[in-house]
Amino acid sequence: MPAADLPADGWTKPWSGGNGGACVETMKLADGRVAVRQSTDPDGPALIYTPGEIAAFIQGAKAGKADFLLT
């Protein structure tokens, strides 16, 4: 979905710093889904995830299942 179709207010940057201002921004939508966009392209695409999908991603990352992305 185009991020421009979502409200302009309410985006947060839970993972920022040390990357020249390119951050992941998230917004919890009224229906519980979570929108994710690139801060350097605020009118570009936003990925929309269900609460279960976001929970699985965060739990997997905490468990180290995404550590391969760091090497």
N, C-alpha and C positions, 0 to 999 in steps of 0.2 A: 504494500500500500504506500502511496506517496506520503512522506512525513508531513508535507504541507497540508494534508487532509486532516491532520490531528491538531489538537489545541497547541498553541505556541507556549503556553505556561504549563509547568508541571514536570518538565524534563530534569533529570538529575544525572550527575556524572559520578557513578560509584567507582569507576576505575580510571582515574586520571593521574597525570603527573609524569614528568620525565620523557614525554614523547612529542614535544614540540607543539602541543595544543590539540593533537588528534586524539580525541577521547570517544569512548562509547557512552552514549546517553540512553537512559531508560525512562519509561513512564508507565505507571500502572494505570490501566484504563478502567472506566467505571464498571465494566463487566468482569473485571478480575484478570483479563489478559494483560500481557506486558509488551509494550512496544520498545524496540531497540533501533537506534539510528547512529550514524557517524556524525560527530559534532562539527566536522569541517564541511558537511553537506547537509545542513538542517532541512532543506527542502527536497532532498533526495529520497531514496526508498527507506521505509521503516519495516523491519521484520516484526511480525506479531506472533507471540507465543502464548499458549494456554498456561494456566497456573501449573499444571502437571509437567509440561515441557520445561518451564523455567526451573521448577523444583528439581527435576532430574538433572538438568545442566549444572546447577549450583552444587547439588550433592555429589555429582560425579567429579566436578572440579575440586571440591574439598577433599575427595577421596584420592586425588592424584591421577584421575583418568585422563586429564588433559595435559599432564606434565610433558608429554612428548612434543607438544607445541613449543616448549621453551628451549629445546636443543636444536 
